[in-house]
Amino acid sequence: VMLAHALAITNGVWQDQQTRVHIYGGDVRNYVCPWWEQQRLPWNLPPWIEHRFVALDNTQDFVRQLFSTSQCKADMLFDVVLVRQGLCFCDDPSKISPWWPSEVLVSAAQPSSVCGTYILETHLFEGRPAYRMGHCVLQWCNARVEWAVQDVAGGTWAFARGDVGHPVLARGPWAVWNGTDHVNDASFACNLAQPSSPPPWQRPPNGRICCCGITGDSLSLLGILRRVASVLDPRNKDSFGLLHGAWTNGTRTEVDHLHQQIEEAVRLYNEQWRGGPHVAAVLWRTAAKEYWVQCDGVVLFQPGSRADPYKAYAGVNYEAYFGSPSSL
């Protein structure tokens, strides 16, 4: 829906009134409707944009779902398959964990009396763990949707907004009291006392679910790559699929584990790829300092096309990445 409206209000070659744009919005909650039956939409679009809803479960075969139920014309293929936030792992296992780290470390660039090691309290506060160091308590404030370092005598030393189950997952920035006001301090952080160790709530990759409904293990991710590729039009050299990333919730060990599974899925796809024109590549936000937003997703593309991310770099060895020239 957003894509249809974006095309309608944005200038481009598609605005020539000659090109027809067909957009199919897939969701597992949509009802099955044959392609020849008209769908009534609650908004108006230009006559050159055709938008339809289709029932689509990302964990199942796309070809069977789209064509055996006549949701699309027989053997129709797509120029673009966009899975918005398809590789966003914003699920939060810490919210339902019965176990928590026994201590956390609060730090900042400038020395402060609120920095140091906080010890887990014996009781939950507003349903979530709380930590104490002397006169300071690090706890969840449900009314303000924030984690806060509060003084037992009253007042808040620092806080970070965001509904996450544990303070080490608070992305901030933390707003810190400077004597007159709370100001954002990018250096202020709450981390595990042993950051290289997995947190108690860490799940294996197949226990994490991304926004498109796929678990985070490499074989499940490989499956969605194959399903997207199966409905891309090989006759259009610029056809591509994009599993859009957003952010990956978790500590460094959790995020690194999921990113490794994404890389492995791409490696397996390219290794097992035979005959099909599309190859896969992970998109990395190399300028991002925050580890949880560094994966921008996975793109399926034909080498040398306009969707090829490697065209920006001279001298790319496609054979080293994707196999022998005969397979390309």
N, C-alpha and C positions, 0 to 999 in steps of 0.2 A: 504494500500500500504506500509506504513512504517512498519507494523507488518510483512508482507511478506518478506521484505528486511532484517528486523532484524533477523528473523528465518534463512534466507539464509546465513547470515554472522556470526551467533553466534553458538558456539559449544553447543551441547546438544544431548539428546537421539533421537531427531527428525532428527539428521544428519546421522542416521544409514542406510540411503538409502532404508530402508524397510517400514518405517512409511510414509504414505501419509497424508499430511496436506492440508485441504480444507479451504480456507479463502474466505468469502463473504463480500465485502465492500459495505455497504449500504449508500445511500445518496438520498435525495429527488430529486436531479437534474439528477440522472442516468436514462437511458431509460430502459423500461421493455424488457427483453430478456429471452426466455424460456431456461431452464437449458441444453437442448440438443444442442443448437446452440453455436458454438464456438465464443468466444470473442477475438479480436485481441488486445494485450497489447503492449504498446510502450517500454517495457523493458523485459529482459530475466530473468527467474527464474529457479532454479533447477527443474528437472522433477518430484521430489516428492512433490512440492508445486503447488497446483491448486488455482488460484486466479480468482474470478469472481466479477463483479459489479452487484449490484441489486438496483432497485428503492425502496426506503423505506422512508416513512414519519413517523417520530417518534410520531406524534400525533394520528396516526391511528393504527388499529389492525394489528399486525405483521403477524399473521397466515394467514389472508385473503390476505394480500399484497404479501406474499411469495409463497403461494401455489395455490390460486385461479387463479393466472396469470402464474403458472408453472415456476416461477423464481427458485424454488428449487424442488427437487424430493418430491413426496407426502409424508407427515408425517415425513420428515427429521427434526431432532432436533440437537441442537448445544451443544458442550462441554463448550464453552465459548462465552459469548456475552460481548463485550467491547465497551462501549460508551465513546469514548475519549473526555475528557473535557465536558462530558455530564451535569455536575452540575457546570459548570463555568458560573458565572453571571458577565461577564465583560461589559455588556451594561451600558450606562452612561446617566441616565435621566437628569443629571445636564446640559448637553450640549444643550438641547432644552428647558430648563426651562426659563420662563419669569420673575421669581422671584428669589432673592438671599438673603442670610442672610445680615442683616444690618451692622454686624461687625464680624471680626474674630480675633483670638488671636494667635500671633506669640510668641513662647517661645523657650528657649534653656537652657541647664544645666549651661552654663556660662553666667553671666549677659552681656547684649549687648544693645547698643543704638537702635538697630533695633527691639528689642523685645517689645511687648506691644499690645495694642488694635488698630486695623486698621478699619477705617470707610469706608463704601461703597461709591464709587464715583458716581456722578450723571449720568455719561456717560460710555458706554462700551468702552473697549480698545481692538481692533482687534477682536471684536465680543463677548468678554467675560467680566465679571465684573472685576473691579479693586478696590483696597482698598488703603487708604492713612493714614499714621501716620506721621505728621510733614514733614520732608524732604524725607521720604521713601514712595515709591509706590510699592504695590504688584500687579503685572499684568502679563498677558499672553504674551509670546513672540513666535509668530507663526513661525518665521524663524528658531528658535532654538528648537522648540517644548518643551518649558519649562515654568514653573512658576518662576518668579524672583522677589526678593526684590531689587528694583533699587533706587538709589539716584537721586533726581531731578537735582543735580549738575553734574551728570554723574557717571557711574560705577555701578557695580552689587554687592550687599552685599551677596546675597545668591540665589541659584537657584536649582530647582528640575526638572529633565527631565521626560517627560511622557505626553501623550495627554489625559488629563482629563478636564472636564468642569469647575472645581472649585478648587481653591488651597487647600482646606481642604481634597481633595481626592488625592493629590500628595503623592506618596508613597516613593519618594526619593531613597536613602538618599539625603538630602539637602547638597549641596556643599556650604560652608560658607567661606567668605573672612577672612583670618587670618592676613592680613597685607602684605603678600607677594604672597599668592596664595589662590585658592579656594580648600578647603579640606572637605571631607565628614564628617558630624557631625550627628550621629544617634540620638542625643538628640534634634536637631533643628526640629521644627514642626509647622504646621499651623493647628489650630483646630477651631471649632465653639466656639464662646464665651460662649454658653450654650450647652455643648456637649451632655447632656441627652435629649435635645429637637430634634425632627425630623427636617431635613432641608426642605426648601420650595419645593424642587423637589422630595421629597420622594413619591414613588408610592406604592399602595398596592401590595402584592405579585403577584397577577394575572396580574399586569402591568409590571412585570419584566420578561424577557425572557432569559433562559440560552442558552448555545451554541448549544444544541441539539434541540432547537426550542420549548421547553416546558416552560410554564409559571411557576412562582415560588410558586403558592399556593399549599397546601398540597394535594388536590384532583387531580390536574394535575400531580403532582409528583408521587402520588400513581398509577395513570394510566400508567405511563412509567415503573414503577416497575413491574406491572402486565404484561405488554406487553413483557418485557424482560423475565420474568419467564415463559411465555407461550411457548417460543421456546427453553428453556433449556432442556437438556436430563436428565430426572429423573433416568434413568438406570445407568448413570455415577455418582457415588457418589461424585466425585471431580468436577463435572460441576459447573460453577459459572457465575454470571453476575456482571459486574463492571461498575457503572456510575461514571466515573472519575471526581474528582473535580480539580479545578486549583486555582482560586481566586474569591472572591466576592467583586465587586466594591461597595463602599458606605461608609457612616459614620458608626459609631458603632451601632446606632439604626437601620439603614437600614440592615446591615449585620446580626445583631442579629435576626431581624425579619425573614429574609430568612432562617437562620439556624434553627429557631424554626419550620418553615414550613417543612423543610427537616426531622427533628426529628419526627414531627407529621405524615408525610407520612409513615415513617418507622414503627411508632407505629400502624397506621391503617392497614398497610400491614400485620404485624405480628398478629394483633388482628383478622383480617378478614380471615387470611390464614386458609384454611381447605383442608386437603388431599394432597396438593402439598408438595414436599419435601424441597423446598428452603425457607429459612427465610432471613430476611434483617437486616443489621446493618450499622450504620453510622461510617465512618472511620474518626477519629480526629487526627490531627497533634498535639499531646500533647506538643511537644517541641517547637512549633512555638509561638513566642511572638506576632507576628502581627495578629490581629484578623481577617483580611480579607483573610488569607491563612490557617486558622485552620481546615476548612472542606475539607477532602481529597476525599469525595465522599461517595457512598453507595455500599455495596457489597451484592449480593444474593448468598447464599451458603447452603450446606447441613451440619447440625451440625455434628461435628466430622471429617469432610473431610479435605483435605489438604488446602482448601480455607477458612476454618473456622478461623476467626481472633481471636476467643476466646481460641483457643488451646494454645496460648502463655501464658495463665493465668490459673493457677491451680484452681480447685474447682468451676468452673462456674456452676451456677444453670440455666440450660437451661429451666426448667419449669417456672422459674420466668421471663425469658426473652421472651419466645416464646409460652407458654401455656402448657397444660397437656402432659404427656408422650405419651398418645394415639395419639395425633395429630402429634407427631414426628415420 
